[in-house]
Amino acid sequence: MTRTGDRAQRLPGTPVPTPVPGVPAGAAVTAVPSEPAGSAGATATDVHTAPSHRPTAADQRWDESLDLRLVPPALAAWAAAGTALDFSGRWVAVAVTLCVCAALGIMAAGRRVTYRRGTEGAGRRGGGGRMRTRWGGTVVAAALLCGAAGATAAALHGAEVRSGPVPGLGRDFARADVEVTVRSDPRRTRPQVRGDHSVPGSLLLDADVTRITAADGSVTRLSTPVLVMVSPGGAATRWERLLPSTGLRISGRLAPPRHEGERVAAVLRTDADEPPEVTREPTRTQRLAGSLRAGLREAANGLDADARALLPGLVVGDTSRVPPELHDAFRATDLTHLLAVSGANLSILLFLLIGPPSSALRSERRGLAPRLGISLRLTALTGGAVALAFVIVCRPEPSVLRAAACGLITLLAIGTGRRRSLIPALATAVLLLVLHDPWLARSYGFLLSVLATGALLTLAPRWSGALRQRGIPPKLAEVLAAAGATQAVCAPVVVVLASRVSLVAIPCNLLAEFAVAPATVLGFAALAAAPVSMPAAETLATVAGWPVGWIASVARTGAALPGAEADWPGGWQGAALLAVITAVLVLSASRLARHPWICSAAALLLVLAVLRPVPLTRIMTGWPQPGWTFALCDVGQGDAMVLAAGEDAGVVVDTGPDPEPVDRCLRELGITRVPLLLLTHFHADHVRGLPGVLRGREVAAIRTTALQEPADQAAFVRRTAAAAHVPVGQAVPGERRRIGSLDWQVLWPPPAPAPPVPGSPVPAAPGAAPAATGTAAEFVTEEPNDSSLTLLVRTGGLSLLLLGDLEPPAQQGLLRVHPALPRVDVLKVAHHGSAYQDDALLHGLRPRLALISCGADNPYGHPAARTVGALRTAGARVLRTDTDGAIAVSGAGGGLTAVGRS
């Protein structure tokens, strides 16, 4: 390119850029400035236009044959870095030496790179031919050298992690006093149910140990990465406010990382009972970024719950307010990438500056830059500043780094007036990032980001063109192709992580896509306005809340569909299977499109798989059988039961440890109304699934046992019920209730004993069996299991006894209080079939069916072989959820049947 006068002139043979549909906005701009930046003669038109060549069909065919020369070197560096992290320096040195020698040998052989002229269309563009490199020795040599570089970088980083005293102290589980520099925002893990109690989430921080004091008082200065795990405590809020670059002094216990080859040398465990001891304040840059993020959270305080939680996550990746159930909805619909700030956010910002994605490689410029008269070089500098600020405020997550690197490379091309090619830009970004941080080679987030971007650059344009040829409007074709391409390449990786496939991912992404750009732009506007004017920021946040609320509604609605997710084999074998099936479908798509009846049938099957109508599901699976009266849901290591109470209605007893399994079970049973929810006791494996029962159902009331222990789980039930506007009360001992043909009586626990009268006998100790008189008031317990609601149920000639988690003392007390307890048809065995059972009760009940709810491979050995043997000796048929799946019971007398879901 040379300049003559005020216009950029094209020399013969200079390639003319052509549009590539669906490319990100960061790649835009083609012409070189006609005047230096700031020149008086430069106008918006001068600096942003070139001769208005319209691309021909041949141009588009050439552009669609992508330049892939940098892809093998980038992949080689990626693979070598990820592999070398597991090996010692000696083996890496040998491998690097072999690669370098092989590359030098290839280069010494003098394989010449050949070129070929462009198509006839190139001659029509002024006699210039395009030059292309044929795959050959140069590419192989470059791949070997880049692989050697990646392995070297990984070996150096790995040696840095393994050096120093920290790894040894971790292996010894030693306590130490250390000084660290925080490298990330605190992030909270999800609460987990372990056994019968709930473990609150911990805080995790990435940090570098800079100083360590040993037991003998010796001090070592170093820089070793660790993961700081802060257990819950009274000062947790202070820990959550820490910013990157803050210096801390911590006393805690070191432990080895969970897996070999991690980027941390040890895990440093401490607690939040005391506020963090700050030794160095964060840098000014991090304080500014922290204030901007805090300002956005404050501006969003007036929004509804979903929008208040999602707006900071969508804009800057701050998910501290996102509740677990909303995060699960985003995961089920494959919208999680909206919460983990991705390159799309940066593309949207650059879109405002340099124009829409559809004109990314055209010579004409749109956006704010030409309207403001900004030259191309100044546009590149401005875009670079935006990318840098984006990384600082949104934190250097893998997808953010990938997007920033690609954006900076294309912006550099803008500033120098060179031709941009997006696949080489992506390959260069991958190569540079892997060499800078080899641990990215093992990051699933980085892998998904690169795959999604590559799909948008390679598959999406071709699929979009195919859809347009079949009469699909161009804009809709681009959106459909982009969503389909990214889902096709990312789904196998998701299978490795989650062993499931989302059947609603593409439609949910399409519906959410229209709201992402306005929500992001308005959110960033609120972020920028917050330090200047909070009322203005709140106004912008309010407007942004509308598209954000739409995104939340799409996620919740999609996740609520019965077939939103389908189980799939996990691991790389499952990923390979899904990839093969996807490839077969893609390759046969053109043939299938010629048969509309086949396409219509496939679409109908997909709709039925997502909606899963209960009648059709029952016909296909045989579960639950018609006329079922009782169902024991498979919720893992916990309890959840349903008593049929009319059409679409059921009385639910306990909810299991997790919302998803009980919700799925109720859907399969067709339960949309719950006239009563009974919680036998407050252990987490019986109540933590409560949000799943409340999800999309009409729940009239909740009744619980009188003992409000554990207190944190009782508070969880009250808090969750209050949020759903469901009243909570206590079941009255001895009460009897009826709904239609369903009748039940509360047999246990007994009423609380009356206050002792002076001179009367002392009540029994907690957990002890009642006195010989057998009166209910004489049994006192303060143990949650022994306070379980025990129900005697009769329905349609069928009798059931639901024992909750009663232990032997309470089981003996039940027999004493109800000595005439009748024989029952179905027994829900107490405490997941543990070995602690009262033989007299089991033999007295003589159940025909004994049902045990327990999780597969649970660490408690449930059910105990002794208990199963005793039940069979008593004449019972034993079914268990860990082997039989969910169990439905129907019939009575001689027609009593039980069918497992598995």
Secondary structure, DSSP 8 states (H G I E B T S, - for coil): -EEETTEEE--TT-------TT--GGG------SS-TT-TT--HHHHH--------HHHHHHHHS---TTHHHHHHHHHHHHHHTTS-HHHHHHHHHHHHHHHHHHHHTT---------HHHHHTTS-------SSHHHHHHHHHHHHHHHHHHHHHHHHHH-SSHHHHHHTT-EEEEEEEE-S--EE---EEETTEEE---EEEEEEEEEEE-TTS-EEEEEEEEEEEEE--TTHHHHHT--TT-EEEEEEEEE--SSTT-S-SEEEEEESSS--EEEE---HHHHHHHHHHHHHHHHTTTS-HHHHHHHHHHHH---TT--HHHHHHHHHTT-GGGTS--HHHHHHHHHHHH--GGGTTSSS--SHHHHTT--HHHHHHHHHHHHHHHHHHH---HHHHHHHHHHHHHHHHHHHT----HHHHHHHHHHHHHHH-GGGGG-HHHHHHHHHHHHHHHHHHHHHHHHHHTT--HHHHHHHHHHHHHHHHHHHHHHHHHSEEESSHHHHHHHHHHHHHHHHHHHHHHHHHTTT-HHHHHHHHHHHHHHHHHHHHHHHHHHHSTTSEEE---HHHHHHHHHHHHHHHHHTHHHHTT-HHHHHHHHHHHHHHHH--HHHHHHHH--S-TTEEEEE---SSS--EEEE-STTBEEEE---S-HHHHHHHHHHHT--EES-EEES---HHHHTTHHHHHTTSEE--EEE-S---SHHHHHHHHHHHHHTT--EEE--TT-EEEETTEEEEEEES--------TTS-----TT----TT--GGG-----TGGG--EEEEEETTEEEEE-TT--HHHHHHHHHH-TT----SEEE-GGGG-S---HHHHHHH--SEEEE---TT-TT--S-HHHHHHHHHTT-EEEEHHHH-SEEEE--GGG-EEEE--
